[in-house]
């Protein structure tokens, strides 16, 4: 192999048979020939091809990365849309929950108001129930006697107004007044408070359902004899009768027909309880009994001329 000069500037490959030789031309025009193992053109082609493949690989790699970027971007957009939708659903749910909370608060307020109304109505119903029970007791206590139910109720209500001074027995149709309320001791003149009570009784006796009853007035005393009024009432017969008359007159003064009356006095002989030595107020009383009239009688006043026997003294 020829030595290659340092001044050589050009190398060329030439085929010689099956072999290739490289000719190097120097600056001075000299040439040197040397054998070579391969075709320089093929090497250049190989290098060119390798470069092209490298570029294609790089390009392919770039395409792959771009596809992954697009996929990631698309996925990001999708996730963003899902996030927006989730936030919207969250806001909608929060608004619905707030609305339900307001509705619940209003429902609780309405319930409390209804509970208050229920409690008020319950109290009123309890009061009505108590009143009905009292009325039922009152009606039950009124026994069916000789008087109309309306008259019994009126007398029972009036007696309830004077629980310590007037009593009414529906079973017998009897009205009782305590003498200590109606009269002073040993007297037959009615007290003012008793006069007001008797006038209220007269109103009931004059009612349509009671005006067909006879009125029997009975006076009673205890066994203490009159002392300060003994001259006027020598015994309790006179005193008890005078008190019965006083009650009857007060009733007639309030419009009760005098023809309906029957008056009697029993003194101390019909006591309710045994008489006590210091007096017994339970036995000092005036009683009124109402009795249905069995027949209607007409009482007429007649004027007659009396003939007096000169030998007989008129009765005084």
C-alpha positions as CSV (number, residue, x, y, z in Angstrom):
1,X,0.0,0.0,0.0
2,X,1.3,3.4,-1.0
3,X,2.0,6.0,1.6
4,X,-0.5,8.8,1.8
5,X,0.9,12.3,1.8
6,X,0.1,14.8,4.4
7,X,-0.7,17.3,1.7
8,X,-3.3,15.2,0.1
9,X,-6.6,16.9,-0.1
10,X,-8.7,14.7,-2.3
11,X,-9.7,11.0,-2.0
12,X,-11.6,9.1,-4.6
13,X,-12.7,5.5,-4.8
14,X,-12.3,3.5,-8.0
15,X,-13.3,-0.1,-8.7
16,X,-10.7,-2.4,-10.1
17,X,-12.3,-5.8,-10.8
18,X,-14.1,-6.8,-7.6
19,X,-11.9,-4.6,-5.4
20,X,-12.1,-0.9,-4.7
21,X,-9.1,1.4,-4.5
22,X,-8.8,4.8,-3.0
23,X,-6.8,7.4,-4.9
24,X,-5.5,10.3,-2.9
25,X,-4.4,13.4,-4.8
26,X,-2.0,15.8,-3.1
27,X,-1.6,19.5,-3.6
28,X,1.4,19.0,-5.7
29,X,-0.5,16.8,-8.1
30,X,0.8,13.5,-6.8
31,X,-1.4,10.5,-6.5
32,X,-1.3,7.6,-4.3
33,X,-3.5,4.5,-4.7
34,X,-4.6,2.2,-1.8
35,X,-7.0,-0.7,-1.7
36,X,-10.3,-0.4,0.3
37,X,-12.7,-3.0,1.7
38,X,-16.1,-1.3,1.0
39,X,-17.8,1.0,-1.4
40,X,-17.7,4.5,0.0
41,X,-20.9,5.3,-1.8
42,X,-22.7,2.5,0.0
43,X,-21.3,3.8,3.3
44,X,-22.6,7.3,2.6
45,X,-25.9,5.8,1.5
46,X,-26.0,3.8,4.7
47,X,-25.3,6.8,6.7
48,X,-27.9,8.8,4.9
49,X,-30.5,6.0,5.4
50,X,-29.6,5.7,9.0
51,X,-30.1,9.5,9.4
52,X,-33.5,9.3,7.7
53,X,-34.6,6.4,9.9
54,X,-33.5,8.3,13.0
55,X,-35.5,11.3,11.9
56,X,-38.5,9.0,11.2
57,X,-38.1,7.5,14.6
58,X,-37.9,10.8,16.2
59,X,-40.9,12.0,14.2
60,X,-42.8,8.8,15.2
61,X,-41.9,9.4,18.8
62,X,-43.1,12.9,18.5
63,X,-46.4,11.7,17.1
64,X,-46.9,9.3,19.9
65,X,-46.2,11.9,22.4
66,X,-48.7,14.3,20.7
67,X,-51.4,11.6,20.7
68,X,-50.9,11.0,24.4
69,X,-51.1,14.8,24.9
70,X,-54.3,15.0,23.0
71,X,-55.7,12.0,25.0
72,X,-54.6,13.6,28.3
73,X,-56.1,16.9,27.2
74,X,-59.4,15.3,26.2
75,X,-59.4,13.4,29.5
76,X,-58.7,16.7,31.4
77,X,-61.6,18.5,29.6
78,X,-63.9,15.5,30.4
79,X,-62.9,15.6,34.1
80,X,-63.4,19.3,34.2
81,X,-66.8,18.9,32.8
82,X,-67.6,16.2,35.3
83,X,-66.3,18.4,38.1
84,X,-68.5,21.3,36.9
85,X,-71.5,19.0,36.7
86,X,-70.7,17.6,40.2
87,X,-70.4,21.1,41.6
88,X,-73.7,22.0,40.0
89,X,-75.3,18.9,41.5
90,X,-73.8,19.8,44.8
91,X,-75.2,23.3,44.7
92,X,-78.6,22.0,43.7
93,X,-78.5,19.4,46.5
94,X,-77.4,22.1,48.9
95,X,-80.3,24.4,47.8
96,X,-82.7,21.5,48.1
97,X,-81.4,20.7,51.6
98,X,-81.7,24.4,52.6
99,X,-85.3,24.5,51.2
100,X,-86.1,21.3,53.2
101,X,-84.6,22.8,56.3
102,X,-86.8,25.9,55.8
103,X,-89.8,23.7,55.2
104,X,-89.0,21.6,58.3
105,X,-88.7,24.8,60.4
106,X,-92.0,26.0,59.0
107,X,-93.5,22.6,59.7
108,X,-92.2,22.7,63.3
109,X,-93.6,26.2,63.7
110,X,-97.0,25.0,62.4
111,X,-96.9,22.0,64.6
112,X,-96.2,24.1,67.6
113,X,-99.1,26.4,66.7
114,X,-101.4,23.5,66.3
115,X,-100.2,22.0,69.5
116,X,-101.0,25.3,71.3
117,X,-104.5,25.3,69.7
118,X,-104.9,21.6,70.7
119,X,-103.9,22.3,74.3
120,X,-106.4,25.3,74.4
121,X,-109.2,23.2,72.9
122,X,-108.3,20.3,75.2
123,X,-108.6,22.6,78.2
124,X,-111.9,23.9,76.9
125,X,-113.2,20.4,76.3
126,X,-112.1,19.4,79.9
127,X,-114.0,22.4,81.2
128,X,-117.1,21.5,79.1
129,X,-116.7,17.9,80.3
130,X,-116.7,19.0,83.9
131,X,-119.7,21.3,83.3
132,X,-121.5,18.4,81.7
133,X,-120.7,16.1,84.6
134,X,-122.0,18.7,87.0
135,X,-125.1,19.2,85.0
136,X,-125.6,15.4,84.8
137,X,-125.2,15.2,88.5
138,X,-127.7,18.0,89.0
139,X,-130.2,16.4,86.7
140,X,-129.6,13.0,88.3
141,X,-130.2,14.5,91.8
142,X,-133.5,16.0,90.6
143,X,-135.8,13.1,91.3
144,X,-139.1,12.9,89.4
145,X,-141.7,14.1,91.8
146,X,-145.1,15.8,91.7
147,X,-143.6,18.9,90.0
148,X,-142.8,19.5,86.3
149,X,-139.1,19.1,85.5
150,X,-138.8,22.8,84.5
151,X,-140.2,23.8,87.9
152,X,-137.9,21.4,89.7
153,X,-134.8,22.7,87.9
154,X,-135.7,26.3,88.7
155,X,-136.3,25.6,92.4
156,X,-133.1,23.5,92.6
157,X,-131.1,26.3,91.0
158,X,-132.5,28.8,93.4
159,X,-131.9,26.6,96.4
160,X,-128.3,26.2,95.3
161,X,-128.0,30.0,95.4
162,X,-129.1,30.0,99.1
163,X,-127.4,26.7,100.4
164,X,-127.8,27.6,104.1
165,X,-131.2,29.1,104.0
166,X,-133.4,27.3,101.4
167,X,-133.8,23.6,100.6
168,X,-135.8,21.9,97.9
169,X,-136.9,18.3,97.9
170,X,-138.0,17.3,94.4
171,X,-139.3,13.9,95.5
172,X,-142.0,15.5,97.7
173,X,-142.2,18.9,96.0
174,X,-141.3,20.6,99.3
175,X,-139.6,24.0,99.7
176,X,-138.1,24.7,103.2
177,X,-136.9,28.0,104.6
178,X,-134.9,28.4,107.8
179,X,-136.8,30.6,110.3
180,X,-133.5,32.1,111.5
181,X,-133.0,33.5,108.0
182,X,-136.6,34.6,107.4
183,X,-137.6,35.8,110.9
184,X,-136.0,37.3,114.0
185,X,-136.4,35.4,117.3
186,X,-140.0,35.4,118.5
187,X,-141.1,37.5,115.5
188,X,-143.3,36.8,112.5
189,X,-142.2,39.8,110.4
190,X,-140.0,38.8,107.5
191,X,-136.5,40.1,107.1
192,X,-135.4,42.0,104.0
193,X,-133.1,39.3,102.6
194,X,-135.9,36.7,103.1
195,X,-138.4,39.0,101.3
196,X,-136.1,39.0,98.2
197,X,-135.8,35.2,98.3
198,X,-139.6,34.7,98.6
199,X,-140.2,37.1,95.7
200,X,-138.0,34.9,93.5
201,X,-140.0,31.8,94.7
202,X,-143.2,33.6,93.7
203,X,-141.9,34.1,90.2
204,X,-141.4,30.4,89.9
205,X,-144.8,29.6,91.4
206,X,-146.4,32.0,88.9
207,X,-144.8,30.3,85.9
208,X,-147.0,28.5,83.4
209,X,-145.9,25.0,84.4
210,X,-146.5,25.7,88.1
211,X,-149.6,27.9,88.3
212,X,-151.9,24.9,88.6
213,X,-150.5,23.8,91.9
214,X,-152.0,24.5,95.3
215,X,-149.6,26.0,97.9
216,X,-149.6,24.6,101.4
217,X,-147.6,26.7,103.8
218,X,-146.7,25.1,107.2
219,X,-144.9,26.9,110.1
220,X,-142.8,25.0,112.6
221,X,-140.8,26.0,115.8
222,X,-138.6,24.3,118.3
223,X,-139.8,23.8,121.9
224,X,-138.5,27.1,123.3
225,X,-141.7,29.1,124.1
226,X,-142.0,32.8,123.1
227,X,-140.9,35.2,125.8
228,X,-140.6,38.7,124.6
229,X,-143.6,38.2,122.2
230,X,-145.5,36.0,124.6
231,X,-148.4,38.5,124.8
232,X,-148.9,38.4,121.1
233,X,-147.9,34.7,120.6
234,X,-148.8,32.8,123.8
235,X,-147.6,29.5,122.3
236,X,-145.6,28.2,119.4
237,X,-148.8,27.3,117.6
238,X,-149.6,31.0,117.2
239,X,-146.0,31.9,116.4
240,X,-145.6,29.1,113.7
241,X,-149.0,29.9,112.2
242,X,-148.2,33.7,112.1
243,X,-144.9,32.9,110.3
244,X,-146.7,30.8,107.7
245,X,-149.2,33.6,107.1
246,X,-146.4,36.1,106.7
247,X,-144.8,33.9,104.0
248,X,-148.1,33.5,102.2
249,X,-148.8,37.2,102.3
250,X,-145.3,37.9,100.8
251,X,-146.1,35.5,98.0
252,X,-149.5,37.1,97.3
253,X,-147.8,40.5,97.3
254,X,-145.7,39.2,94.5
255,X,-148.6,38.1,92.4
256,X,-149.5,34.6,93.6
257,X,-153.2,33.9,93.6
258,X,-154.4,33.9,97.3
259,X,-157.0,31.2,96.4
260,X,-154.1,28.7,96.0
261,X,-153.0,28.8,99.6
262,X,-153.6,26.5,102.6
263,X,-151.9,27.7,105.8
264,X,-151.2,25.8,109.0
265,X,-148.9,26.0,112.1
266,X,-147.6,23.0,114.0
267,X,-145.6,24.6,116.7
268,X,-142.9,22.4,118.1
269,X,-144.8,19.1,117.5
270,X,-143.3,18.0,114.2
271,X,-139.5,18.4,114.8
272,X,-136.9,17.3,112.2
273,X,-134.4,16.5,115.0
274,X,-134.7,16.1,118.7
275,X,-135.0,19.5,120.4
276,X,-132.1,20.7,122.5
277,X,-132.3,22.7,125.7
278,X,-130.6,25.8,124.2
279,X,-132.8,25.8,121.1
280,X,-132.8,23.9,117.8
281,X,-132.6,25.9,114.6
282,X,-133.2,22.9,112.4
283,X,-136.8,22.7,113.7
284,X,-137.5,26.4,113.3
285,X,-138.6,26.5,109.7
286,X,-141.4,27.3,107.2
287,X,-142.2,24.7,104.6
288,X,-144.1,25.0,101.3
289,X,-145.6,22.0,99.6
290,X,-147.0,22.1,96.1
291,X,-150.0,19.9,95.4
292,X,-151.7,19.5,92.1
293,X,-155.3,20.9,92.0
294,X,-157.7,18.0,91.6
295,X,-160.6,20.3,90.6
296,X,-161.3,23.9,89.8
297,X,-163.4,25.7,92.3
298,X,-164.8,29.2,92.0
299,X,-164.8,31.2,95.2
300,X,-167.4,33.9,95.2
301,X,-168.0,36.5,97.9
302,X,-171.6,36.8,99.0
303,X,-173.1,39.6,101.0
304,X,-175.7,38.5,103.6
305,X,-177.7,40.4,106.1
306,X,-177.2,39.0,109.5
307,X,-180.1,39.0,112.1
308,X,-178.9,39.4,115.7
309,X,-180.8,38.0,118.5
310,X,-181.2,40.8,121.0
311,X,-180.8,38.3,123.8
312,X,-177.4,37.1,122.3
313,X,-174.3,39.1,122.4
314,X,-172.3,39.2,119.1
315,X,-169.1,37.1,119.0
316,X,-166.0,39.1,119.5
